[in-house]
Amino acid sequence: MISSFLLKSNPFLDAYIDSDLLGKSIFVSLVVLSLISWSILLYKLWLTRKVKNGSLSFRKLFFEKRSSPLSIDHTPGDYPNAFGIIHEVLKDKSLQILERNQSGSATHLSSADIALLETHGSTAIASLTKYLENHLYILSTIVTLAPFLGLLGTVYGILVTFTQMQTDPGSGANQAILGGLSLALTTTVLGLVDAIPALIGYNYLKNVVHNFETDMERFATDILSSIELQYRPVEQ
C-alpha cells in the first residue's frame, strides 16, 4: 500500500511516464550515469582503504626489521600492497647492483647506485599512483556531462510545452504546460543529483591518492636510507 502510494506520488516517475522517447532517453541516461558514478566511487573507496591498510601493516613489519632491509619478503595478496611493492622493487634492484659490484667479500652501493634506486622507486610510485587513479576520469566526466544532460532535458521539456500549446491552445494547454515543465525540472534535478556526488567523490579520492603518494615517497626514502646505511662504503 505504501509502495503504491509512493509510485503514484513520485514526480520523477510521473515525468518519465508522461515524456516521449527522447525524454525517456534522457532520463535513462541520467540514471545510468548515476549508477556508474556510484559504482566507481564505492569501488575506489573500498580499494584505497584496502591498499592503505595492507601498506600500513607492511610498514610496521619493515620498521621492525629495518636493520636488515633486504631480508624482508613481500607476499602478494588479492589487492596491491603499495609499500610491499615499492620495497620489492628496491630490494630486487639493490641485490642486482650488489651482485654486480661484488668484489671479493666486500659489497657496497655508491652514490650513483643510490640515485639509480631512487629512479626505480619513483617509477614504482608513479605506477601505483596511476593504478589508484584509474577510472577517476569517468567521475570528472560525469561532473561535466550530467548537468548538460539535465539542461538538455530542461530545454527539451520547455520546447515540448510551447509546441503543444501552439498545436492545442484550448483546454489541453494547462496539461501540456505541466507535463513539459515536469520533464524540464526533473531532468535538471537528476543532472545535479548525478554531478554533485561525483564532484565530491572525485575531489576526495584525488586528495586521498595525493596524500598516499606522499606516504609512498616517504616510505621509499626510509627504505633507501636503511639500504644505504647498511651497504654504503666504509670510509678509510
Summary of the structure (lengths in Angstrom):
residues: 236
radius of gyration: 28.9
end to end distance: 89.4
largest distance: 103.5
contacts: 736
relative contact order: 0.16
helix: 83%
strand: 1%
